Amino acid sequence: MHRLAAALYEVALTFWVGGLWAIGYLAAPTLFATLAHDRPLAGALAGRLFELMGWVGLACGSYLLLFSLLRFGAISFKRWNFWLILLMLLLTAVSLFGIQPLLAQIKADALPREVMESVLRNRFATWHGVSSILYLVQSVLGLLLVGGTLRGGAR
């Protein structure tokens, strides 16, 4: 059973970090490039993908923390990967439950205009920038986790 749990740890880590990179740095830019004539549609699709990735992050991050706590107990709190996972999980929650709903509300408040054509453009751009920075931080932390796992330091 321990081998299955350890294998699921690696799958969860791969799914979460790989998903962050695939959605944020491949799928979203491709949507905007392909749908350049319909940026609101590209934004809506990218937003949905980021939301789904947020739920994946919550599930995977929770499993990774639980695995660590069950396997190492209190020693988990002395392990660098535990704190990286916790930070990534917190950033995911802030994004999913704080920033993404705020961006959706700003878009709704801009109706019937598109948000980028409204007086709310600057507010939206600011929060979108904050969201992008948090996403980049998550992506880098994930890269550090994967690198540590490859070196055998995470489990």
Beta strands, then each sheet from edge to edge (+ up, - down):
end
